[in-house]
Amino acid sequence: MFSNRKVNRLYLVLLICISVALATFFVLKALEEKIVFFYSPTKLLEKNVRGEEYIRVGGLVQTDSIIYEEDGLNVIFSITDNKNVVKVFYIGILPDLFRENQGVVVEGNFNSSNNSFIAKKVLAKHDENYMPPEVKKAISGKSK
Amino acid sequence: MLLKKIHRFANPNKFLKVIYPFKKISLYMAVFLLFIGLMDALLFSPPDYQQSQTVRIMYIHVPSAWVSLLAYIMIFFFSLMYIIWKFPLFILIAKEIPIIGISFTLITLVTGSLWGKPTWGTYWVWDARLTSFLVLLFIYMGLIFLEKAFKFSNNGDISFAYISIIGAINIPVIKFSVDWWNTLHQPASVFRLDGPTISAEMLIPLIIMSLGILFLFFFLALTNVESAIQEKKINSQNFRG
């Protein structure tokens, strides 16, 4: 079924596949810092970013941290990765999924001197769980 | 023995006869499953606890995404078999799939974008999953241009096969992009080691829709292959005459 020439061609293809995979691996590895869509608060504090750098930070909205200003547009909240907390200031409309304990990604500038983040954009993340509202209610009822 | 069997199918005329019933069955199955699937997905399945009704976009978005990946995997294997065995039929099939793959890729990108606005708050972000899927669109484009450039000769066959094999590296990158890097796109809900994280009432319409779109893909692919074989026959007759 396999003559010698066919086996050689198979080896050639395997060689191509392996070299392409290795090349891609090293390229992606080298670009890792650039590919990540957002930093966690811990990573952000480690990185020592300068004020003018435009970056994204992601984490959970901390419970009881959302404060709406009186004009209804200004909002202050904290995002956390359960280790470190970053305080976020934002002016604008929040996405529908924005709530306490929801994963969010904020885009803007970080001020390391007072540990605050001025967000230009807030994106909501949603997790991989899908279920009807009744099921969710039943689950959270049980855990309480 | 096995080689004899493959040779039998490699005869285009016999192959046409073999695929004809499969084409018919695929069409009927696609219509039937898509009808039931859409009814279930749009009318009877429950809303999501977070996204409420918006979740129904999933029943189109996710099956199209799966099928666009599957289409590429099929191109990969047919190209691989062509390189090893050099049967023209393999590359003929491989060359007919990209146009269907790119259609489902476009559907995935557009529905995903429309889904992103109400849930994430943006139509598009340059995160790893979305970007790698856009790269899949460009790879399909490249394959289609290559195929069109050599429409009336076989000179492009071997380069088509090798390029599609090189491009296949993007498939695992798409699949695992959400695990390797932190992305705005959520991780896998169905194909994961610890089982689906999607409730059964939503998983069932999703599976029905996926099968429906899979059969639709088979129908379209077989139709394309059939017409490509007929076209080849007519061309060779013209040359002879």
Interface residues (C-beta under 8 A of the other chain):
Chain A: M1 K6 R9 L10 L12 V13 I16 C17 V20 A21 T24 L28 E32 I35 V36 F37 F38 S40 G58 L94 P95 D96 L97 V105 K121 V122 L123 A124 K125 H126 D127 E128 N129 Y130 M131 P132 P133 E134 V135 K136 K137
Chain B: L2 L3 P46 P47 D48 Y49 Q50 Q51 S52 V55 M58 L80 I83 I84 W85 P118 T119 W120 G121 T122 V125 W126 D127 A128 Y162 I165 I166 A168 I169 V173 W180 W181 N182 T183 L184 Q186 P187 A188 S189 R192 T197 I198 S199 E201 M202
